[in-house]
Amino acid sequence: MTTVFIVSILCQFCMTCSMQDLMTEMYDLDKELGIAFFYYYTEDYDRLDTQVSSLLLNVDRLESTIEDTKMDQIHFDLNVTRDCLVLVKSDLHSNNYKNAFYDLDRFRYKLIGFRSENNIEYAIDYLWDIEALIEIAHSSIIAKTDCTIDWYELTDLSLCLKTDFYQFQTLLEKHQDVSGIHMQDSYFKIYTNNFQYSINEFEDAVLDTNWKSLKAATKQLNRDYLNLLHNISFGDTENYAGVN
């Protein structure tokens, strides 16, 4: 009986360690992905090309970690995911930057889908949700594309921004040991506080149904998001000038 108990404890310990290794690899991969998106948003395509090569190496490490975990509940076809990055490099070499973004975004959503299918709670997935919400706001308010939105939908979007950012911070605090993101760092606090302020300003503009204020708040929301993304992805240990 004692032997069975000890074996059971060891198995649980090994599974916990394996999951921690997997979480660490995923956070490392998503931070590298954040750098890639930052280079895209700042139109630094040469560095983006180099960064995609780094991402391919991260995918190989993630695959190795998944194989080493030997956990039956983890299922992921990394070949399909890797193909997305190969397409990004092809797009960049053809100067097809819009397609490069779409393929990089497909890669991101493959990772999100993997975590969702395997019931893995993960902070950065909420950050990616926030980015999608900001894109909807920017398309509807600043770019004025075919993406139309009314004040009721803007109210829902504002609420989702607040909820997702809260979930992001809550899970990140829970995952501090594996994420490599230092929440107590002074610069991280600055960028999270700035982004929280931008979310509040956006909400106020929506509640006031003030279109002029909403446009200004949307631009600030986008800037502060990119600055936060830079801090998380690059691991800033000194002040970053920021995106204007």
C-alpha positions, 0 to 999 in steps of 0.5 A: 500500500505504501509503495502504491502511494509513493508511486502515485505521489511521484506520478503527480509530481512528474505531471506537475513538473511536466505541465510547468515546463510546458507552460514555460515554453508556451510563455516563451513562445508567445513573448517571441510572438509578441515581438513579431507582431510588434515588428509588424505593427511598426513596419520593421519587416526585416526584423520580423523575418528574422523573428519568424526564424526564431519562432520556428525554433521556439515551435521545435522546443515546444514540440520537444517539451510536449513529447517529453511530457508524455501526458495523454491529455495533451494533443497538438499538431505542430506541423500545421502550426509550423506551416503558418510561419513558413508562409509568413516568411514566404509572404515577407520575401514577396513583399506581401505584408498583409498576407504575412499578418494574416498567416502570423495571426493564423499561427497565433490562433492555432496556439489559442485553439491548442490551449482551449482544446486542452483546457489550459488557462493562460494569461496571454490568450486574454491579451490576444483577445484584447488586441482583437477588441482594439482592432474592432474598435480601431476599424470602426472608429478610426479607419471606418472600414466596413466594420460598423458598430453601434453604441450598444455594441461599443458598451459591450466591447468596453466591458469585454476590455475590462474583463479580459484585462482583469483576467489577464492580470489575475492569471499572470499573477498565478503563473508568475513562476512559469511566465518569466513576466515580472509583475512587480517590475516598475516599468511593467506597473507603469505600462499596465497602469497606463493601459488600465487608464486608457480602458477607463477613458474609452469606457467614459467616452462610450458612456458619454456617447462622445464621438470626438472623445471616443476617437482620441481614447481609441488612439490612446488605447492602441498606443498603450497596448503596443507599449504594454506588448513591447514591455511583456515581449521584450522584457524591458528593464529600462524605460522604453520611449514608446509608440507615438 
